[in-house]
Amino acid sequence: MATKRIRLPGPPPTEGSGSTPLTIEFLVEQPFLATREHARFVEFAEACAHYRYIGVCHGRPGVGKTRSAREFSSFPDLGEYAALRPIAALLGEKVARCRAVFYTVSVSNTPKTIDAVLGLNLIKLGYARLTVAGGSQDEITHDAARIACPLVIVDEADRLTIKSLEHLRDMADRHGFGLILMGMPGLEKRLARYAQLYSRIVTVAPRPPCAVAG
């Protein structure tokens, strides 16, 4: 990740004072460069979406899991979109490119908080996808919108509580989507303790880098 330094506003230092201008440095995201590991993740994600697998992607920090998943999902910001409302042209283009819902688990998570964020985004994206595909909102039902998203990618899955994991499995069953859980090495061993969930899991451990900033 590259950095950029800018000078803070303020009076210039006086001559001979020995002081220097105040500056601040911040990170700048570089253009995404697809790699062999990203192609491997894409293949894995497409299989989870097609066959409605529950998959696990684990790896050390910095290998590019999150960047690769965000690039694949192309999940748009749906904060201003309300179901059954007209879709702006720009948002419609983003919805058409979207391949998955991307969700980052909060530090404090419960089934209720997952429903409030992930559940709402699933319904919104479902209505938006059907509207873009059909050209109108006519005859779109809540049940149809609920199952219109083929894949959900969950980042920071290490944070999930037992109840939240079970709730996600239940959501995948009811909504019919594929599910990818992303986290640190050891995530797959933790999930192995839950036989009902683990019996449906396929895994991939990306070798660094999964995505490279060029």
C-alpha positions, 0 to 999 in steps of 0.5 A: 500500500503506497502513502501520500504526504500533504502539508497541513495549513498554517503559517510557514516556519520563520527563518532560522527557527529550525522548525519544519512545516506540519505534514500528515501521511495517509495510505493511498489504495493502488490500482488492483492487479489481477494475479494467479491467486486472484484467478484461483479465488475467482474460480473458488467463488464462482463454484460456491455461487453456482453450487451453493457451497459453504466455503472457507478462505483463510490466510495470513494478514496481507496476502490480499484476501479482502482486496481480492474478494472486494474486487470479485464481488463489486458490491455497490453501496446500497445505503441510499437505495430503497426497495421498489424505488426507481434505480439511478442509471449509475447504480443500475450499472453497478448492480449489473456488475455485482457478483456477490454481497460483501459483508464485514463482521463487526467486533460485536455481532449477534443474529440480530445485527447480522439481519440488520446489515447483511439481511437488509442488503440481501433484500435490497440487492435482490430487488435491485437485481430483479429490477435491472434484469426485468426493466421494472419493479412490476411483479417482483415479490419479496420471496423472489428478491430474497433468493436473487443473490447467488453468493455472500462473502463474509470477511473477518469471520473469526469474529463470529460467535457460535450463534452467529455462525449458526444464523449464517448457515440458516440464512444460506439455507433459507435464502439459497445463496453460496457462502464464503467465510474469510479469516485467519489461519485456524478458522477451518479448525474452529469450524470443524467443531461444528459438525452440522456446518463443517460437513458442508464446507469446502476450503481454500488457503490462498498462497500470498499474494492473492491480490497485488497492489501495483 
